[in-house]
Amino acid sequence: MDTRNNKRTVLKPDLTNFTQQKPILVIIRSIVVGILLTSAAFSDPPTGQMITRSSGVITIGGTPHPYLAEGTGPTCIVVGLAPSYPPLLSDRLKQRIRFVYVDFKNSWNAESADVAGKITMDSLVDEIDQVRSGLGLEKVILFGHSGPALVAVEYTLRHPDRVSQLILVSVEPYFTPAWLKAREAFWETEASAERKTALKQNQERFPDDRLRRLSPRDAFALRYVRNGPKYFYDPSYDFYWAFAGKHFSAEVISYFFNTIVANYDPRSRLTKNTVPTFLALGRYDYNVPYREWDSTRKTTPHLTTHVFERSGHFPMIEEQDQFDSGLLDWLARSASSQADRKPASGSEQARQ
């Protein structure tokens, strides 16, 4: 039943003399209250609700890092290019989740290419942790899309106690030369003749010699447009709008893929994953073939996978309604499951 237009009321039990009740009843009631509140946090709000926005600055290593926060609910740090994601995430999600986009001056949005050589996986993970602590939070949700999501994976593996839930969208299970070969093989065997023709036409429209005359940033954006048939269910989709007027360092992005994660493979450690993880993949994503996750999905605990049948690399905009519903439902269920597993202590119960 569609309840999006219904007004929801969260019932709060009378906790008078709560601590004087029998211990088993105290525990049961604590669990029930936790489940009710977490379910309400992620259920659909009334339509027309305004999106709350705020901004601030976090200083990391002496460098100010501006950030934008959008939405209401549990805080979710978006790992990657801060300017890109606000228009990619729907208002429906922002009515249930507080997304924080950070201008990572020391990494993704570095002002100078000279910064690239100083960036490591360790420094990227540390930046996320300093953002978390700078926001005054013990735990956060992490959101990662495409290659930058590998940093979210690494952070979660190192600091599982600081991540409540992990959201991964169109990310590789590993990034090695073998992965690159698998990606090319998937394109050759699975892409239709029409899709391959569309790519060829784009390559003729944006030849390499033309891209070489552009700035690294413009060349990166047009290369994304040129490769649209590999990224989108609709091979004619023009994604240039996502880059127009946005600040990012193409040099740092290139360094990230060619050096930092050039041989990154977390699969053996994912077998010990303890954090609830949501994985969204697109059936028509030729950059991240969904089948390459098959074996890893079987060996990764606490992993929920959705393959979107009419999406490529961006299911959050290609199948927005289905993506939002799947994610919000999973967030509610996984939050309730965690509340069920961890009943509050006596002192915490007394404060509720």
Phi, psi and omega in degrees: 000135180279115183248016185295332182264003180273142175280128184258140175239124179269120181276130178247115182299150176290117184257020177300134181055031185301317185286350180271355181281170180298142184307318183294323178291325177299314181295313181300315182294323178299318179295314182298316179300317180299317180294317179300316184288320179290324177296318179294326182297326185252000178281161184295135179274173174299146180292154178085003180292133181289148178271124178281131179230141176211167180216165180190188181223133174244129180268124180233120180059033180082359182251128178288133179243099176296149176219155174242134176244131179231132173107179183226133179133197178302143183282134179233116177277126178268119183269124178132210184285103185305317184293340188280330196269334178308318179281351181270344182252131191285160174297328179300318177292320183290343175281351181237344184226140174264104180273135177242120179252121186251134175279091185286086183299332181274359184215263191302320185250034182303142182286335185227146178294340180297338181290331188307315184296345180267354184271134176226170174299322179300316182292325178293316178297319180295322178298317178300317183293324179289328174294314179303309182291326178296332176277356179075032184244138175281322180226149176220162165274142174248138175239126177224137180233138177060209185305315179304338178296339177298329176290322176297321176298312182296318178300316182295320179293326180278324186231061182298336180285352182251003181237122179278319180209148181240125179249118180242131180232121174052051180247148178287145174286342177198164181222090182224172175305326178296323178296316181298323177293319179296323179295316179294321180295322179297318178297313184295323185268333188254333183289140179286164178298322180296321180292319179294324177295319179298319178296316180299318179296321177295321179295325176288328179286322179238073182292160183302321182295330175289318180295326181293339180274354182266167173293156179306323181292313180293323179296320178298315182296315181289330176294324176297316178296317181300322182269017181310319179300340177271344187255337189233147174303317174272107185295346180265002184296131180258110186263011185298331181303332183289340182255340185302123177073007182265143178263125174200162181256107178295328179295318180293320178299316178298317179296322179302309184285324185275343184232302190295315182248019186301332178226037183278127181214096183268007191302320181293328179278335178295341178295344179251016181300136179240358185260130176306126187232132178252124181242119178250126180232149178257133180300328183253029175270106181269358173273326177230086180300123185299330183292337180292347177272352190307307183290322181292325178299326182286337186251002181257113179293156173060029181251126174246125185245136173237125173256117182270119193284344179236039181227158171250241186277351186229065181299337181291342173246334182284324175227064190302311183298314180294319179298310182300315181297315180297317181291313181295321177297316180294318179301317180294315182292317182289325177293319178295321179297320179293320178296324180292323183283337187235082177295148183293152177286169182302318181293323179292323180296321183294332181276345186284000000 
